Amino acid sequence: MEAYDVVIAGGGPAGLAMAAPLAGAGLAVLVCERNAEIGLPVRTSGGSWPEDLRALGLPDRLWHPISRLSFESQHSRCTIDWGGPVGCSLDVTATWRHLADLAAAAGATIENGTLVRLERTGALTLRHGGESRHVRCRLAVDATGTNALLARQSRVHEGFRRVGVGYEQELSAPAFGQDEAVILVGGLAPSGYAWAFPRGGTRVRVGVGLIQPDTNLNPRELYAPVERALADRLAGAELLELHSGRIPSQEAPQRLTGDGLMVVGDSGGHSNPLLGEGIRHVIVAARRAAPVAIAALGTPGVVPRERLRAWERAGRRTRGRSWGLAMRANRYVAGMDDADWDRAVETLGRLPAELATPILRGDILSAPLLAGALRRGPSSAWRVLRPFVMGGRVVGPADLA
Ligand SMILES: Cc1cc2nc3c(=O)[nH]c(=O)nc-3n(C[C@H](O)[C@H](O)[C@H](O)COP(=O)(O)OP(=O)(O)OC[C@H]3O[C@@H](n4cnc5c(N)ncnc54)[C@H](O)[C@@H]3O)c2cc1C
């Protein structure tokens, strides 16, 4: 029977980033991606931070720089002006393919159009073009994203019940300013937010994301009002691509390993729940998971769970100390109405960029944010930090007064 040291289910950023160091260590690695091509269809908006991406070794050609970020609610607007390219939007397909090239150059085999299912510990079924085959592996990696298929099949965790669901159009919009991203909050995207991220040239990604089951609305139905709200900036726009995707939006699973199984990336709750930013985080998670896997594979046979214990610790640490607070804020803002958002946007607009930025990055416990918030006095610090402390749903307007 076909056999590998490691089979990675999922050719997203987590699976591809994990494959390179494993193959580089001389292991026989197979990455299976159920879609016919790596990086297509696009399932993410690709917003990120150049400094972090460079630290991960990604080249500048993969992103379009962004210097300003505006927040717009029904009656308020504020702009965080970085005065330079502090944010960016990734060329998602090119980035995934760059990671795939690194994995292939290190010796990993990448098989597209192949769906992985767990048969039992150390045994998988691969379905490709209507045909199934059985393969053996000493370690399987669940990098299947929100699907978390192998984690669910092996009962490592039960999957995700609360998820962010996004719908996005990539447009050619010549009138859209290419150095400013826009986030729209409030009734346009109840229990979520809408966005417009410039992508370079005349390209812009315009989308809306909602948290289900907080709302039963479908983001696709809410898209047209978002375009209308941006009508002046989208004058003459033409549709280029449609994107959609799902991201976990609940407390992260505690368990990340089973016999012969590691769970990495969105499937392991490695995206930051505040704004649903995951790309750089899942790459970090994958690169921390790889040495644990390499060490565990140092002895023969299927890897027992106890040899993966280091990943239980490192995988949780990857989420960062702020993520519990980010999750509380996620639940808090999901309950905000238009008036709440007007006030929140005003508060954000009063913050200097060096305080607003760590909030947007989900670095709630960063020293500059905490020190800066406290320097502004207790009542304004409380306004900034309240969602992270209180969590849950806003109970009424008085709560935010
Ligand atoms: C609408 C939306 C917007 C987002 N915007 C941003 C953003 O602006 N910035 C940011 O940083 N993050 C963003 N994210 C989050 C980010 O996309 C994810 O955190 C990141 O892609 C997770 O990477 P991953 O490799 O863990 O999972 P995924 O990217 O989901 O990759 C999993 C892969 O596994 C494949 N797969 C699933 N099941 C199987 C199977 N059984 N067999 C084989 N293959 C399988 C899938 O086809 C997929 O290619 C967004 C997410 C969504 C949904």
The ligand as a Gaussian input file, in Angstrom:
#p B3LYP/6-31G(d) Opt

LIG

0 1
 C      -14.393000      35.722000       4.138000
 C      -13.077000      35.594000       4.837000
 C      -12.205000      36.676000       4.872000
 C      -10.989000      36.558000       5.520000
 N      -10.144000      37.619000       5.511000
 C       -8.925000      37.516000       6.065000
 C       -8.017000      38.594000       6.000000
 O       -8.319000      39.651000       5.441000
 N       -6.784000      38.418000       6.562000
 C       -6.416000      37.262000       7.184000
 O       -5.281000      37.155000       7.669000
 N       -7.289000      36.230000       7.277000
 C       -8.510000      36.323000       6.731000
 N       -9.374000      35.270000       6.786000
 C       -8.951000      34.063000       7.510000
 C       -7.933000      33.236000       6.711000
 O       -8.377000      33.083000       5.393000
 C       -7.780000      31.873000       7.366000
 O       -7.477000      32.047000       8.744000
 C       -6.680000      31.058000       6.710000
 O       -6.911000      30.906000       5.327000
 C       -6.635000      29.684000       7.364000
 O       -5.690000      28.888000       6.720000
 P       -5.783000      27.290000       6.810000
 O       -4.712000      26.768000       5.925000
 O       -5.835000      26.885000       8.228000
 O       -7.221000      26.936000       6.220000
 P       -7.824000      27.231000       4.776000
 O       -7.222000      28.451000       4.198000
 O       -9.294000      27.169000       4.942000
 O       -7.317000      26.009000       3.920000
 C       -7.847000      24.718000       4.129000
 C       -7.731000      23.966000       2.821000
 O       -8.100000      22.620000       3.035000
 C       -8.869000      22.166000       1.947000
 N       -9.660000      21.047000       2.450000
 C      -10.716000      21.082000       3.308000
 N      -11.125000      19.827000       3.582000
 C      -10.303000      18.990000       2.904000
 C      -10.206000      17.584000       2.808000
 N      -11.022000      16.761000       3.493000
 N       -9.251000      17.050000       1.999000
 C       -8.397000      17.863000       1.314000
 N       -8.440000      19.207000       1.371000
 C       -9.369000      19.749000       2.167000
 C       -9.669000      23.378000       1.534000
 O      -10.098000      23.280000       0.188000
 C       -8.671000      24.508000       1.748000
 O       -7.912000      24.781000       0.586000
 C      -10.619000      35.350000       6.161000
 C      -11.494000      34.262000       6.137000
 C      -12.703000      34.380000       5.481000
 C      -13.622000      33.209000       5.447000

